[in-house]
Amino acid sequence: MMGITENEPEEFQVVLKDDFKAKEGREKYIFVKIKKEDGAYYAYNSGSQCSNHLRAMCNSNGVIIIPKNSGSVKVGEVVNGKFIFR
């Protein structure tokens, strides 16, 4: 694929710049805008996560993965993320 090299990990750690809600007991993928700043990746809220709101997906370049045992996560916490678009 163009733009992706074998050296780039599929999942990587991102620092949250916004709070995200999730129910404990279920892994959740949330569309976000991921930016690299000062050598670290940061995740920003990209809008409503309702299935009929496509704007969040259009404004996103990645997802964060909230583990099923975590529940809601807060600003500054570190979770795994991955790019869906560059």
N, C-alpha and C positions, 0 to 999 in steps of 0.2 A: 504494500500500500504506500501511496505517496505521503510524505510528511511524518510517517511513524517509523522509527528505527527499532531494531531489536534491543537496543540499550535502554529504552524507556519502559519502566515497569507499568503494568496495567493498573495496579492500585498503588496509591501513595498516600502519605499522611497530609491532611489539610487542617489548618487552624480555623475555627469557626469565627466569623465576624458578626453573626446574627444568631439568635436563639431559634431552635427548630423543635417542633412538637412531634412526638411519636409515642405510640402505645408500647409498653413493655410486653415482651413475649412474642414480638413479631419484627423481623428484620425489615427496615424501610429504606427505600432509595428515594432521595429528594433531589430534584433538579436545582442546580446552583450555578452561579457564575464563579469560576475559579480564576484567580489572578496570582501571579508569582511576584512577590515583593520581598526584596532583601534576601533572596535565596530560599524563601519559604513559600508554600502555597496557602492561600487563604480562600475560604468559601463564603460567598455573599448570597443572600436570599434573592431569588429571581422572580418571585411572585407567588400567587396562589397555586397550590398543588392539586386542585380539583381536576378530575380527569377531563372535564370539558373546557378547561382554561388552557389553551395552547400557547398563550403569551409566555408563560413560565418556561416552556420548552424552547420557544424561539429565542428567548433572552439568555438561555443557558449554554454553557460549553462543557458541562460535566455534571456528575452526580456525587452526592455524599452517601455513604452507607452507614446507617445507624444500626448497630448490632441489636439483636432481639432482646438482650438482657439489659439494655441501657435506658430505654424510655426516652424522654425529652432530653435534649442536650443544650448547653448554654454557650454563650460567647466565650472564646478562649480555649474551649475543649478541643482536643485533637481526635479526629476520626479518619477513617479511610475514605478516599475519593478516587474517581477516575474520570478521564476526559471522554466525552461523547462526540464533541466537535472541537476543532482547534481554531 
